[in-house]
């Protein structure tokens, strides 16, 4: 399932002034990373995924239109899924993106990804 491109454009617009922002397709959606750390994602399963951190996780679940984020049978503590009703307005979306940014600001910047190079294997010698 493809992610909501209109939601992605709205998130991109909110974060447009940041120089430390990158986008990466993963987890079935489009993730917005700040300093290399996932802040939010336009989910391929619908809704907005927001990284709120393990300490705020339970409090965020009490908010309207919020569910725990699951991957397979596992609940991802520190991440929540916000239904479209929770970010329909600009103020609603800003609130959720701000929560993701606030948590990511508490984390150290991610180390740059190492470039994986394929090892060259020697050609086999023909038996004479």
Secondary structure as UniProt FT lines:
FT   HELIX           5..14
FT   TURN            15..17
FT   STRAND          21..26
FT   TURN            27..28
FT   STRAND          29..34
FT   TURN            35..36
FT   STRAND          37..42
FT   TURN            44..45
FT   STRAND          48..51
FT   TURN            54..56
FT   HELIX           57..61
FT   TURN            64..65
FT   STRAND          66..71
FT   TURN            72..73
FT   STRAND          74..82
FT   HELIX           84..86
FT   HELIX           90..105
//
